[in-house]
Amino acid sequence: MENTNQVIIYARVSSDDQNKNFSIPDQIDFMKEAVARRNEVLAGEYIDDGYSAKSFDRPDWRQLKRDISRLNVSKVYVLKWDRFARHVEFALTEIRILKGKGIEVNAILEPIDFNIPQSKYQLNTYLTSGEVEREQIALRTSMGINRSLREGYWPNMAPIGYDNHKINGRGSLIPNSDAKIIRYIFEEFSRQVLTQAELRIQVRRVYGKDIKESTMSDLLRRIVYAGRVHVPAFAGRPELIREAIHEPIISFELFEKVQRILKGGNKANRMPKVSQEQLPLRGYLECPSCGSKLTGSASKSRNGSYHHYYHCRKPCKTRFNVGQVHESFYSFLSDIRPPEEELRLYELVLQEELNDHKKHIRSAMATAERKLTKLEEQISQAQRRVFLNELPVSIFEAEKARIDVEIANLKESITANKRQSTLNQEWIAGSVEALANLPKWFRDGDLDLQREILGSTFPEKLIYDGKECRTTKLNGLISFLRNENEDFGWSETKKEPSQKEGSVAVPRAGVEPARPKALVFETNASTNSAT
């Protein structure tokens, strides 16, 4: 290759060494200044952000090698040799390959004069230092993580349902708003009514949260939710389960029950899918004779057809024809429909709350983004001071660790607010339509939707006495819109709402209007599920 003063600059940073090395912009700025001082021509810049120096399997480095001949350059600059590689053998191989093409690799802050044979000692020192440092960092990190786990702390990224938290200055966990979803998942799965796939659909409809198939399977096996940590074997020390510092979301007994189910030691007594669809009230009906939970089954007649019944367990002989129970239940759903004027008022309240909610979200996001920008500027300024020897590395690392936690929290807050801001007019219309047409939604819905309607509308069990359905308690919102007492049978007795009742909170009505997918009315009672 003919002599040329055209050069390429290459910058790299990995997630592991962000704390004490130049950021990508700083690397680029320093190298550009150096190229300008040397009166060289910058032909291109290549950046691998978030890639390890253990190998050269990096997208922009591969592109750089493809572009070299076309750009007709004589040198490739990195800021320091550890930006080039942290593996001696791989680094020397790349240097030889490029040298064979007439191209020199060199570092701005750690220059090597390749015309002096002895300089290779210095090059090996730089490269070896990077490799040793990489291995030392990996070892120290592994030792630190293992030690923290053995002491009950949590040094890793928080799983769903928890936020990272500091206790005694060390990593731990604190339950967040998703903790109720984790608790719901374990409790529902332990009832052995829903499969994991069905449970994922249920969670999406009830809480609006998508959980991947692999995530659900892993989540159900994570002992961290039961207030324990798994400590892997390390350096000859055996693996163990240690009681954690953080607050558990579920009991250890519930966790163990779920593990037995997953291992097949306590298999679900599930009916065929078609039978479940014929018996949507199974598990939600209370026996009027003994108070037990009614189950259901199909009876085969002499002509081969099946007849479905809700019935109690022996020795109780209570038994009802499914058709009769369902007709009574549909009539009951029609009777608990709130008055039209109350539904319209509810729609207006929802719209007002939604508008206020959106204003609050916009304000919160703007504040968080301003804080985020300011913190990122602080880190950039501190990095520059470190490389100008104006700030000790130890002070910088401590301060950056603190700022990183703030940045992570702000980004999580911004993401959460963006999700909430997707609420719209269709959400309101769907909420009101669901309340106005519960019988239709129940008839037309699949088994999952029917269970959601039952669980969210009736905090207590339904009772069918052979003639009509009743319940002791309705969902709080429906009761309020009907101006009724908490105890509800077939009474038409009403009372004037008190001031306290008038300030009822707007519920999360997770409805997707395009299709009856979700129906959730918030109440302070727990949701019952079929078993």
C-alpha positions in Angstrom: 0.0 0.0 0.0 1.4 3.4 -0.9 2.2 5.9 1.9 -0.8 7.9 3.0 -1.7 10.1 5.9 -5.2 8.9 6.0 -6.2 7.1 9.3 -9.1 5.3 11.0 -10.1 5.7 14.6 -11.7 2.8 16.5 -13.5 3.1 19.9 -14.9 0.3 22.1 -16.4 0.0 25.5 -18.1 -2.9 27.2 -20.7 -2.9 29.9 -18.2 -4.3 32.4 -15.7 -1.4 32.2 -18.0 1.6 31.8 -17.1 2.7 35.3 -13.5 3.6 34.8 -12.9 4.1 31.1 -13.7 6.8 28.6 -17.2 6.8 27.2 -17.5 6.4 23.5 -17.8 10.1 22.8 -14.8 10.9 25.0 -12.7 8.3 23.2 -13.7 9.7 19.8 -13.0 13.3 20.9 -9.5 12.6 22.2 -8.5 10.6 19.1 -9.9 13.3 16.7 -7.9 16.0 18.5 -4.7 13.8 18.3 -5.3 13.2 14.5 -5.7 16.9 13.9 -2.5 17.8 15.9 -0.6 15.3 13.7 -1.9 16.7 10.5 -3.4 13.4 9.5 -6.6 12.9 7.6 -9.5 11.1 9.3 -10.9 8.6 6.8 -13.4 6.9 9.1 -14.5 6.1 12.6 -15.8 2.8 13.9 -17.5 2.1 17.2 -18.3 -1.1 19.1 -20.5 -0.1 22.0 -21.2 -2.9 24.5 -18.8 -5.5 23.1 -16.1 -7.4 25.1 -12.4 -7.2 24.3 -12.0 -10.9 24.8 -12.3 -11.5 21.0 -12.6 -9.6 17.8 -16.1 -10.8 17.0 -17.4 -7.3 17.0 -19.6 -5.9 14.2 -17.8 -2.6 13.6 -14.3 -4.1 13.8 -15.4 -6.6 11.1 -16.7 -3.7 9.0 -13.4 -1.8 9.5 -11.4 -4.7 8.1 -13.7 -4.9 5.1 -13.4 -1.1 4.4 -9.6 -0.8 4.9 -8.6 -1.4 1.2 -11.3 0.9 -0.1 -10.3 3.7 2.3 -6.6 3.5 1.5 -5.4 4.2 5.1 -2.0 3.7 6.7 -3.0 3.6 10.4 -5.7 2.4 12.8 -5.8 4.3 16.1 -7.3 3.2 19.4 -7.1 5.3 22.5 -5.5 2.7 24.7 -4.5 -0.9 24.0 -7.2 -2.3 26.2 -9.7 -0.6 23.9 -8.2 -2.8 21.1 -8.1 -6.1 22.9 -7.7 -7.9 26.3 -6.4 -11.1 24.8 -2.7 -11.1 23.9 -2.8 -13.9 21.3 -5.8 -12.5 19.4 -4.4 -9.0 19.5 -1.0 -9.9 18.1 -2.7 -11.9 15.3 -4.8 -8.9 14.3 -1.8 -6.6 14.4 0.1 -9.0 12.1 -2.8 -9.3 9.7 -3.1 -5.6 9.3 0.7 -5.1 9.1 0.7 -7.5 6.2 -1.6 -5.0 4.4 0.7 -2.2 5.2 -1.4 -0.8 8.0 -0.1 0.0 11.5 -2.3 -0.3 14.7 -1.3 2.0 17.5 -2.7 3.6 20.7 -2.9 7.4 21.2 -2.2 7.3 24.9 0.2 4.3 24.8 2.1 4.7 21.5 4.5 2.0 20.3 7.4 2.7 17.9 7.4 -0.5 15.8 10.7 0.5 14.2 12.4 -0.4 17.5 12.4 -4.1 18.1 12.6 -3.7 21.9 9.3 -1.9 21.8 7.5 -5.2 21.4 8.3 -5.8 25.1 6.3 -2.7 25.9 3.5 -3.8 23.5 3.3 -7.2 25.2 3.2 -5.4 28.6 0.2 -3.3 27.6 -1.7 -6.2 26.1 -0.9 -8.6 28.9 -2.0 -6.0 31.5 -5.3 -5.8 29.7 -5.8 -9.5 29.7 -4.7 -9.9 33.3 -7.0 -7.1 34.4 -9.9 -8.7 32.5 -9.4 -12.0 34.3 -8.9 -10.3 37.7 -12.1 -8.3 37.2 -14.0 -11.5 36.3 -12.6 -13.4 39.4 -13.2 -10.5 41.8 -16.8 -10.1 40.4 -17.5 -13.8 40.8 -16.1 -13.9 44.3 -18.0 -10.8 45.3 -21.3 -12.1 43.9 -20.8 -15.5 45.6 -20.0 -13.9 49.0 -23.0 -11.6 48.8 -25.3 -14.5 48.0 -23.9 -16.6 50.9 -24.7 -13.7 53.2 -28.3 -13.4 51.9 -27.8 -10.3 49.8 -28.8 -9.9 46.1 -26.0 -8.5 43.9 -27.7 -9.2 40.6 -30.4 -7.4 38.5 -33.8 -7.5 40.2 -36.3 -10.1 38.9 -39.9 -9.1 38.0 -41.7 -8.1 41.2 -38.7 -6.5 42.9 -36.5 -3.4 42.6 -32.9 -3.3 43.4 -32.3 -1.9 46.9 -29.5 -1.2 49.2 -29.4 -2.6 52.8 -26.3 -1.8 54.8 -24.8 -0.4 51.6 -25.1 -3.8 49.9 -27.3 -5.1 47.1 -30.7 -6.4 48.0 -34.3 -6.3 46.8 -37.6 -4.6 47.7 -41.0 -5.6 46.4 -42.5 -3.2 43.8 -45.9 -2.7 42.2 -45.5 -6.0 40.2 -45.2 -8.0 43.4 -49.0 -8.6 43.3 -48.6 -10.1 39.9 -46.0 -12.6 41.1 -48.2 -13.5 44.1 -51.2 -14.0 41.8 -49.2 -16.2 39.4 -48.0 -18.5 42.2 -51.4 -18.7 43.9 -53.3 -19.4 40.6 -50.8 -22.0 39.4 -50.9 -23.8 42.8 -54.7 -24.2 42.4 -53.9 -26.5 39.4 -56.7 -25.0 37.3 -54.7 -23.1 34.7 -51.8 -24.3 32.6 -48.8 -22.0 32.2 -50.0 -20.9 28.8 -53.5 -20.1 30.2 -52.0 -18.3 33.1 -50.0 -16.1 30.8 -53.2 -15.1 29.0 -54.9 -14.5 32.4 -52.1 -12.3 33.6 -52.2 -10.2 30.4 -55.9 -9.7 30.7 -56.0 -9.0 34.4 -52.9 -6.9 34.8 -52.0 -5.9 31.2 -48.6 -7.5 31.5 -47.1 -9.7 28.8 -44.9 -12.6 30.1 -43.0 -14.7 27.7 -43.4 -18.5 27.8 -39.8 -19.0 28.9 -40.1 -16.2 31.4 -43.2 -17.8 33.0 -41.5 -21.2 33.4 -38.4 -19.6 34.9 -40.4 -17.3 37.2 -42.3 -20.2 38.8 -38.9 -21.9 39.7 -37.3 -18.8 41.2 -36.8 -19.4 44.9 -35.9 -15.7 45.4 -39.7 -14.9 45.6 -39.9 -17.1 48.7 -37.2 -15.1 50.5 -34.3 -17.4 49.7 -31.3 -17.1 47.4 -29.6 -19.9 45.5 -25.8 -19.8 46.0 -24.0 -21.7 43.2 -20.9 -23.8 43.9 -17.7 -21.8 43.7 -14.0 -22.5 44.2 -14.7 -25.9 45.8 -17.5 -24.6 48.0 -20.8 -26.5 47.5 -24.0 -24.9 46.3 -26.6 -24.1 48.9 -29.9 -22.3 49.6 -29.6 -19.4 52.0 -32.3 -17.3 53.7 -32.3 -13.9 52.1 -32.2 -10.4 53.6 -35.1 -9.2 51.4 -38.8 -9.4 52.0 -40.5 -12.5 50.4 -43.4 -12.1 48.1 -44.8 -15.6 48.6 -44.5 -18.1 51.4 -41.9 -20.9 51.2 -44.7 -23.4 51.6 -46.4 -22.0 48.5 -43.1 -22.1 46.6 -42.6 -25.8 47.5 -46.1 -26.6 46.5 -45.6 -25.1 43.0 -42.3 -27.0 42.6 -44.1 -30.3 43.4 -46.6 -29.5 40.7 -43.9 -28.6 38.2 -42.2 -31.9 38.9 -45.4 -33.8 38.4 -45.6 -34.9 42.0 -48.9 -33.2 42.5 -50.6 -33.3 39.1 -53.6 -31.2 38.4 -56.9 -33.0 38.3 -58.0 -31.3 35.1 -61.1 -32.0 33.1 -60.9 -32.1 29.3 -61.1 -28.6 27.8 -64.6 -29.1 26.4 -65.9 -30.1 29.8 -64.4 -27.0 31.4 -66.1 -24.8 28.8 -69.4 -26.4 29.6 -68.9 -25.7 33.3 -67.6 -22.1 33.6 -69.1 -21.7 37.1 -67.2 -24.7 38.4 -65.3 -23.7 41.6 -67.3 -20.4 41.9 -70.5 -21.9 43.3 -71.1 -22.6 47.0 -73.2 -25.5 48.0 -76.5 -24.2 49.6 -76.6 -27.3 51.8 -73.2 -27.7 53.3 -71.2 -24.5 52.2 -68.6 -26.5 50.3 -67.4 -25.5 46.8 -69.4 -27.1 44.0 -67.5 -29.0 41.4 -68.9 -30.3 38.0 -68.9 -33.2 35.7 -70.6 -34.8 32.7 -72.9 -37.8 32.9 -73.2 -40.0 29.8 -76.8 -41.1 29.0 -77.8 -44.4 27.5 -78.0 -42.9 24.0 -74.3 -41.7 24.3 -75.0 -38.0 24.8 -73.6 -36.1 27.8 -75.4 -34.0 30.4 -73.5 -31.7 32.6 -74.2 -31.0 36.3 -72.8 -28.9 39.1 -72.7 -31.0 42.2 -71.2 -31.3 45.7 -68.9 -34.0 46.9 -69.9 -37.0 48.9 -71.7 -37.4 51.3 -73.6 -34.2 50.2 -76.1 -35.0 47.5 -76.6 -31.5 46.1 -76.8 -31.5 42.3 -78.1 -29.0 39.7 -78.5 -29.1 36.0 -76.1 -26.8 34.2 -78.7 -25.3 31.9 -80.9 -24.2 34.8 -78.0 -22.7 36.8 -76.7 -20.8 33.8 -80.2 -19.3 33.0 -80.5 -18.1 36.5 -77.0 -16.7 36.5 -77.5 -14.8 33.2 -80.7 -13.3 34.8 -78.6 -12.4 37.9 -76.0 -10.6 35.7 -78.8 -8.6 34.1 -80.3 -7.6 37.4 -77.0 -6.3 38.8 -76.5 -3.9 35.8 -76.0 -0.4 37.1 -78.6 2.2 36.0 -77.9 4.0 32.7 -77.5 7.5 34.4 -74.9 6.0 36.8 -73.0 4.5 33.9 -72.9 7.8 32.0 -71.7 9.6 35.2 -69.1 6.9 35.6 -67.9 7.5 32.0 -67.5 11.3 32.7 -65.6 10.5 35.9 -63.3 8.2 34.0 -62.7 10.8 31.3 -61.8 13.4 33.9 -59.5 11.1 35.8 -57.9 10.0 32.6 -57.1 13.6 31.5 -55.7 14.4 34.9 -53.7 11.2 34.8 -52.2 12.1 31.4 -51.2 15.6 32.6 -49.5 14.0 35.6 -47.6 11.5 33.5 -46.4 14.2 31.0 -45.1 16.3 33.9 -43.4 13.3 35.6 -41.7 12.2 32.4 -40.4 15.7 31.6 -39.0 16.0 35.2 -37.4 12.6 35.0 -35.8 13.2 31.6 -34.3 16.5 32.8 -32.8 14.8 35.8 -31.5 12.0 33.5 -29.8 14.4 31.2 -28.2 16.2 34.1 -26.9 13.0 35.6 -25.4 11.8 32.3 -23.6 15.1 31.9 -22.2 14.8 35.4 -20.7 11.4 34.5 -19.2 12.7 31.2 -17.6 15.6 33.0 -16.2 13.4 35.7 -14.8 10.9 33.2 -12.9 13.8 31.5 -11.5 14.9 34.9 -10.3 11.4 35.6 -8.3 11.2 32.4 -6.9 14.7 33.0 -5.8 13.5 36.5 -8.0 16.0 38.2 -10.1 13.4 40.0 -9.0 10.2 41.7 -10.4 7.0 40.1 -11.7 5.7 43.5 -13.8 8.8 44.1 -15.1 8.7 40.5 -16.1 5.0 40.8 -17.9 5.5 44.0 -19.8 8.5 42.7 -20.6 6.9 39.4 -22.0 3.8 41.1 -24.4 6.0 43.0 -25.4 8.0 39.9 -25.9 4.7 37.9 -28.5 3.6 40.4 -30.3 7.0 40.0 -30.2 6.7 36.2 -31.6 3.1 36.3 -34.4 4.2 38.5 -35.2 7.2 36.3 -35.2 5.1 33.1 -37.5 2.6 34.8 -39.8 5.5 35.8 -39.9 6.9 32.3 -40.7 3.5 30.8 -43.5 2.9 33.3 -45.0 6.3 32.6 -44.9 5.7 28.8 -46.8 2.4 29.3 -49.4 4.2 31.4 -49.8 7.0 28.8 -51.3 4.6 26.3 -54.7 4.9 28.0 -57.2 6.3 25.6 -60.9 7.0 24.8 -61.4 3.4 23.7 -60.4 2.2 27.1 -63.1 4.3 28.7 -65.8 3.2 26.2 -64.8 -0.4 26.7 -65.0 -0.1 30.5 -68.5 1.3 30.4 -69.7 -1.2 27.7 -68.4 -4.1 29.8 -70.4 -2.9 32.9 -73.5 -2.4 30.8 -73.4 -5.8 29.0 -72.0 -8.4 31.4 -74.4 -11.2 30.3 -73.5 -10.7 26.7 -69.7 -10.7 27.5 -70.1 -13.8 29.6 -72.1 -15.7 27.0 -69.8 -14.7 24.1 -66.5 -14.9 26.0 -64.1 -17.9 26.1 -63.4 -19.7 29.4 -60.6 -17.4 30.4 -62.7 -14.3 30.0 -65.6 -15.9 31.8 -63.3 -16.6 34.8 -62.1 -13.0 34.8 -65.7 -11.8 34.9 -66.5 -14.1 37.8 -63.3 -13.4 39.7 -63.6 -9.6 39.4 -67.3 -9.2 39.8 -67.9 -11.6 42.7 -65.4 -11.4 45.5 -67.4 -14.0 47.4 -68.9 -17.3 46.1 -72.1 -17.5 44.2 -75.0 -19.4 45.8 -77.7 -21.2 43.7 -80.5 -22.6 45.7 -82.3 -24.4 42.9 -84.3 -21.4 41.8 -82.1 -18.3 41.8 -78.5 -17.0 42.2 -77.3 -14.7 44.9 -74.1 -13.6 46.5 -73.2 -11.9 49.8 -70.9 -9.4 48.2 -70.5 -7.7 44.8 -67.6 -5.9 43.3 -67.2 -2.6 45.2 -67.6 -0.4 42.0 -70.8 -2.2 40.9 -72.3 -1.9 44.3 -71.4 1.8 44.5 -72.9 2.5 41.1 -76.1 0.7 42.2 -76.0 2.6 45.5 -76.3 -0.6 47.4 -75.1 -2.0 50.7 -72.1 -4.3 50.7 -74.3 -7.3 51.5 -76.2 -8.2 48.4 -78.8 -10.9 47.8 -81.8 -10.0 45.7 -82.6 -6.9 47.8 -83.8 -3.8 46.0 -83.1 -1.7 49.2 -81.0 1.3 48.4 -79.4 4.0 50.5 -78.0 7.4 49.7 -74.2 7.3 49.2 -72.2 8.9 52.0 -69.4 11.4 51.3 -66.9 8.7 51.8 -68.5 6.5 49.2 -68.8 9.4 46.8 -65.0 9.6 46.6 -64.5 6.1 45.2 -61.3 5.6 43.2 -61.6 5.0 39.5 -60.9 1.4 38.8 -58.5 -0.2 36.3 -61.0 -1.7 33.9 -58.4 -3.4 31.6 -60.8 -3.7 28.6 -59.8 -4.0 25.0 -62.9 -2.9 23.1 -62.0 -4.7 19.8 -62.7 -8.0 21.5 -63.9 -9.0 25.0 -60.4 -9.8 26.2 -60.2 -8.3 29.6 -62.6 -7.3 32.3 -61.2 -6.2 35.6 -62.9 -4.1 38.3 -60.8 -3.2 41.2 -62.0 -4.1 44.6 -60.5 -4.5 48.0 -61.5 -8.1 48.1 -59.4 -10.9 46.8 -60.1 -12.6 43.5 -61.4 -16.2 43.7 -60.5 -18.7 41.1 -61.9 -22.1 40.1 -60.3 -25.2 41.3 
